[in-house]
Amino acid sequence: MKSVPATKKTKKRSVRSRYRFIRLLLRIAAFCAALGVFWCAYLLYVINDYEAPKTIPKADAAIILGAALWSDKPSPGLAERLEYGFGLYKQGKVAHFILSGGHDHNGSTLSEAEGMRDYLAAKGVPVEAMVLEEDSRSTYENLLFSKPLARKQGWNHLLIVTHDFHAPRALDIAQYLDYPSDTIALGFKSQVLSVAKNYSREVLAFTKWKLDELLLQLGVQLPNSF
């Protein structure tokens, strides 16, 4: 029998090693893809399963989370949040608001908080009943910067007003920031926003928040957060 040259054996081993490496990469990629699908499905379940209490308790104040202004006026989505908050005010559930939102990138000259104040003032809410938080640029910052404002006013019982898809993340952030244990995130279904678009965006935003939370726990300072 003729012996196989050493160079051919080496080449065969090299090819087999390369294929084994490729198979390993494919398995890792498949595992990561499956993990990603599972994570997205889990978050969609969390978002869809969230229910605000049917009976809303009285609170010291409602924190209305900001959204875009259009030409210094609340966008349709933000107007929905304000109408919901105004409904709480009319029902006597809250007597004060913290309006949270900084300057957006839509060309408005007002901060989101100022636009919200003007909207509610036009509906009859006294300006002195509203505290403005004008520095935030994310949900995390909304709640981070609103907390000391509530403490300064002596408001311990708080409601968070936002849309239903946003409420689970808002409450998760509030719990991370050690808001009072009876803080409630009131989420309602939008009549003007795209469900598919906003739910898919919320899955990404929730994922980013959980990564940010991990970094914060490791002592990493988030950009534009403090």
N, C-alpha and C positions, 0 to 999 in steps of 0.2 A: 504494500500500500504506500501511496505517496503521502508524505506529511504535508499538512497545510502550512504554507509559509506564515511566518510569525506576523508579517505585515497584514495579511488577510484576516488572521484571527483578531488582531488589534482593531481593524476596521469594523469587523462584525460586532465586537464588544462595544465599540464606540457608537454604532448605529443602534444597538439594543439599549444602551444607556440613554441615548437621545430620545428614543421612543418612550422609555420608562419615565423620563423627565417630563415629556410632553403629556403623557397620560396623567401624571401627578398634577401638573398644572391644570389640566381639564377637570380633574376631580375637585381640586381646590376652587376653581371657578364655578363649577356646578354647585358646590356646597355654599359658596358665598351668595350665589344667585338665589338658592333655595332659602337661605337665611334672610336675604333681603325681601323676598316675597312674604315670608312668614312675618317679618317685622312690620311691613306695610299693612298686611292683613290685620295684625294685632292693633296697630294704631287706628285703622279704620273702625275696628270694633270698639275701641275706647271712645272714639269721637262719636260714633253713632249711638253708643249705649248710654252716653251721658244724658242725665235728666235733671233739670233744675227742680227744686221742690215745688209741689203744687200749691202749697200755702207759703207765701212769702212773708217772713217776719219783718217787723219794723226794724229799722237800722238807723244809725247815726248819720250815715252818708252813703251815697253810691259813687263808686269810681267808674266813670264812663271812659272806656279805652278808645283812643283816637283812631282815626283813619283819614283818608285823603280829603283835602279840600279841593274844590273846583272853583277857581277864580274867587277865592276867599269865602266860598260858601260850602257847607258840608256836602260831600258827595252823597249819592242816594243811599249807599251802605251806611255811612256815618249818620245820616239823617234818621235812619231806622233805629240806630242805637239811642239817639237823642230822644226820639219819640217814645221809645220804651222807657227811658229814664224819666221823661216827663210824666208818663203814665204812673210811675211809682210815686212821683211827687204829688200828683193830683189825688192819688189814693191815700196819701198820708203815710206811705211806707218810709219815705225819707224826706228830710227837710233841707238837706245840703248835698252838694255835689263836689267831687274832685274831678276836674276835667283834664285828662292826661293826654298830651300830644305835643310834640315840638314842631319845628318847621319841616314841611315835606319838600319834595322836589318837583312839585307841579306848577311852580311859578306863582304861588300865592304869597302875598305879603304878610298875612297873619299866620300865627302858629295855629296848629289844630285846636289847641285849647281855647285860643281867642275866638276862632270860628264857632266852636261849640258854645262858648259863652254868649256870643251875639245871637245865636239861634234860640237858645233857651230864654234869654232876656226878652226877645221879641214875643215869646209865648207867655211872658208874665212872671218868670222866675226872677226874684230879686238878685241883683248882682252880688250883694253881700252874702248870698247863700251859696256862692260858687267860689271854689278855690282852684286856681289855675296851676297846672304843672306843665311847663313849656320846654323842658330840656330833653325829653325822651325821644328816642328814635326806634324803639323796639318794644315788644310786649314786656320783656324782662325789665327794661328801663321804666316803662309805664308804672309798673308795680314797685320797682325799687325806689323810684323818686316820689311816688305817691305816699308811701308808708310814713315817712317822717312828717309829711304835711298833715296826715290824719292824726298822728300822735300829737303834733303841736296844737291841733284844735281840740284834742281830748275825745276824738271819735274812735271808739273801740269796736263798735259793731258795724261791719261794712258789707256792702253788696258790690259785686263787680258786674258791670253791664257790658255785654258784647254779644256776638252771634253764637249760635249753638255749636258750630264747628270749631270755634275759637275758645269756647268756655273751658274744656278740659285742660288745655295747655295753660290758660290763664290761672286756673285754680292750682295746677301743679306748681307753677312758678310762685304763686302766693304762699303755698305751703312750704316751699323751699326757703322763702324769705321770712318765715316765721310770722306770718299774719295771724291774727287771732283765730282760734280754732273754729269759731262759728262763722267765719267769712264764707260767703256763698257767691259762686259765679252763676249769674243768671244768663243763660243762653236761649235765644229765640231763633226761629227759622226765618230766613230772609225771603222777602218777596221780590227782590230786585237783583240779587247776586246769583251768579252761576254756581249751582251746587257742585258739578263735576270739577270745575276750575278751582273753586275755593277749598274743596275737600282734598284734592290732590296737592295743592299748595300747602295746606295745613299739615299733611303727612310729612312733607319736607321740612316745614318749620318746626314741627314737633321733634323730628329727628335731630335737627340742629340744636334745639333747646336741650335735649338729653345729652348731647355731646358737650355743649357749653356747661351744663350742670356738672358733668364729670371733670371738666377743666377747672371749674370754680372750686370743687372739692379738693382738687390737687393743688390749689393755691395759685392757679394761673389767672392773671387779670385779663378779662376780656376787653378787646378794643372798643372804645366808645361806650363803655358801660359804667364808668365811674367818673 
